[in-house]
Amino acid sequence: MNIFLYELKASRKSTLTWTLVLVALMMLFMSMFPSISKEIDEFKKLLEGFPEGVRKALGIEVESIGSLNGYYSYIFLYITLCGAIQAMNLGISICSKEIREKTADFLLTKPVTRTRILSSKVLAALTSILITNIVYVISAIVVANIVKVEAFSLNVFFLISITLLFTQLIMFSIGMLIAVVFSKVKSVISLSLGVVFAFFLTGMVAATEEASRYFTPFKYFDYTYIMNHESYEWSFLVVGIALIAVSLIAGFIIYNKKDIHTV
């Protein structure tokens, strides 16, 4: 419990900062919706001028972008990008911090098993991610009701918003696995940005090829499908859950068996 509270306290500033960034970004984008909705015909004509491949890569659906949920699904891709960076950064940092700061010997000589150490770290990180999502979703719903120009499906809006949590869990678990496999991480933020943008760019390519969607968490949730069916695609949801489970289990196994160099 002491490790959990320590890690939670250590990440509180980062959690607060990222939460504020996500909420501020959402408010900025959503504040533009009333103006865009008034000029929606001209806006659609502008978007129709883009090649179809570009529209798919950017997640633009011309037919639905005039609705609040359609517009939200477009801007949400960039909010998810920021959330993915937060989660990846958190996943890498919690497992590489002691080695980078040369304090691993202090932690590992305590009468606590490695499993308990890593479990406490992971639980603290997941708590931070959950706090971020709770604050974000509540803020998004409030803002949506303020800027709406007509009735919208709150269920669809909620389903789209919750994909942030799923994507962050995937990115966090991958980040944790990377950290335990590659112990000597010199710059957490550089590595986090590199991995996340690699997935993001893959997602832009995958937008035109269905099979490629399995290679990037950014495409596990099709917002058009969510708006039409008010549900997720089960095949991608199962793959995402499996990826989280495999990454976490592999991370624990490697962390328990590997030699961790101390000072």
N, C-alpha and C positions, 0 to 999 in steps of 0.2 A: 504493500500500500504506500510506503514511503517513496518508492521509486515512481509509482504512478503519479502521486501528487507532485513530486519534484519535476517530472517530465511535463506534466500538465501546466505547472507554473512557469516552466522554462519556455513553453511555446505560446504563452498567453498573448504576448505582444504581437507575435507573428499571426496568430489566429485572429486577433482583433483587427490587425492591418488588412489582412486578406478579406475578411468579412466586410469591412468598410469599402474596400475596393470593388468587390462584387456587387454590393448594394448600390454604390455610387454609379457604377457602370450601367447597371440595370435602370436606374432612375434617369440617367442621361439619355439612354436609348428610348425608353418608354415615354419620356417627355416630348419626343419628336412625333409620336404617333398621331395626336390630334391634328397637327398641321399636315402630315402626310395623308391622312384619311380624307382631308378636304380636297386635296389635289391628287386623288388616287388614280384617276384616269391618265393624267400626264405622267405620273410616276410609273404606272404599268407600261406605258409606251416606251419610257426610257429603259426599263428592264428588258422589255422584249427585243430591244436593239442589241442586247448581249447575246453572244453565241450560246446555244443550248448547253454545251459542255461547261462553259463558264458559269452559267446559272446553277447547274447541278453541283459544281465544285464549291460554290459559295452558299449552297443551300437555299437558293431563291426559288420560290414557287409563285409565279406571277398570278395565278388564279386565286390564291388564298391570301396573298400578302395584304389585301385591303381590310381583312378582319384582324381583330386584336390578337387572336391566337396564331394566325398566319404570320403576322408581323413579329410577334414574340418568338416564334420558332426560328425565324431568320436571325434575329439579333442574339438568340440564346447560344448559337454556336460559338460566339466570341466570349460570352460569359463563361461557357464551359471550358474554353481554352485557358482562361485565367484560373479557374478552379482546378484544372488538371495540373497546372504549374504548382499551385499550392500543395496539392496532394503528393505529387512526385517529389517536391522539395522536402516535404515532411517525411516521406517514406525513406528517402536516402539519408537524411540527416540523423534520424533517430538511431540508425544502426552504424553510422560511421563517425558519430560525434566523439566518442571516447578515444578512438584511434587517431583522429585528426588532432584532438586536444591533448593526446598522450596521457589520458587518465584511465585507460583500460585496466591497468594493474590495480588501481584503487578500487574499481568496481568489481572486478572478477575475483578478488581475494576475499570478498565479503561472503559470509555463510548463506549465500543465496544461489540457487541453481540458475544456470543460463536460461533455462526455459522460463523461469519466473521473471528474470530480468527482461527478456525480450517480450514476454506476455504483458508486463506492466507498461513497457514502452509502446507497444502496439495499441493497448487499450487506451492509453493517454492520447495517442495520435488520433484514434478513431473517435474519441470524445470531442477532440478539437474540430474534426471534420463534421461531426454531427451538429455541434453548436453553430458552426458556420452555415450549415444547410437550414437549420431551424430558423435562424435570424433572416437568412436570405428569402426563404419561401414565404414567411409571414410578410416581409417587406414587399415582395413582388406582388402578392395578392392585394395588399393595401393599395399599392401604386396602380395596379391594373384597374381596380375599381374607381380610382380617381380619374384616370385618363381615358377610360372607355367612352366610346361614342354611341355604342349600342350593346345589347346583351351579348354575352359570350359564355362559352362552356367553362365553368370553373373546374370541372373534372379534368378536361383536356389540359387546361392551363397548369393544374397541379401535377398531372402526369409528366408534362414536359419539364417542369421545374425539378421534379424528383430525379430526373435522369442525371442531374448534376451530381447527386450523391452517388449514384451507381458508377458514373465515370470516375469520380474521385476515388472510390474504393478500389477500382481496377488499377488506376495510376499509382495509388499508394502501395498496393501489394507488389506491383512490378518494381517500384522504387525501392522497397524494402529488400526484395530479392537481389536487385542490382548491387545494393550496398553490402550485403553479406557475401556476395560472390567477389566483388571488387572492393576490397577493404580500404585501399589507399586512395580515397577520394580527396583530391586537392581542393576542388571548388564545387560545392553542392549545387549552387544556383546555375552554374554553367552546364553541368551535367544534366540537371533537371530540364533546363530550357532546350538542350540538344535533343533529349529523348522525346519530350512532349511535342516539339515542333516536327520531329521526324514522323511521329504518329499523325500529327495534324496534316502534314503534306501528303502522307499516304492516304489520309481520308479524302483529300481533294481529288486524288487520282481515282480512289475507290468509288467515288460518286458515280462514275460512268460504267463501272464493272461490278456486278452484284457479288461475285465470288470474292473480290478483293476486300469487301467490307469486313470480313472476318479478321483481317490483319490490323485493324485499327479500332480502338475503343470509341473513337469519335463517330463511327458510323454504325455502332450497335443499336442506336435508337433513331429510327426514321420518323421525323416529326410529322411528315405528311401522313404516314401510316397511323400514327397516334391520333391525329385529328380526325381521320376517317373512321377508325375502328375503336377509339377510346381504349386502347390497350397496347401492349408492347408485342414485338415479334418474339415469340417464345424461343425460337432457335438461337437468336442472338443473345437473349436474356440468359439462357442456359450456358452458352459459351462464356459469357461474362462472369457468371457465378463460378463456373469451373476454373476460369483463369485466376480469379481471386483466391479460391481454395488451394489450387496447385501452387501458386506463388507463395502464399503464406506458409503452407506445409513445407515446401522446399526450403524456404527461408529459415524456418525453425530447425530443420534437419541439418542444414549446412552450418548454421550458427552454433549449434551444439557440438559439432564434430570438428570444425576448423580450428587451426592454431591461430590465436589472436595475439599479435605481437604487442608487447608492452614497451615501456621506456627502456 
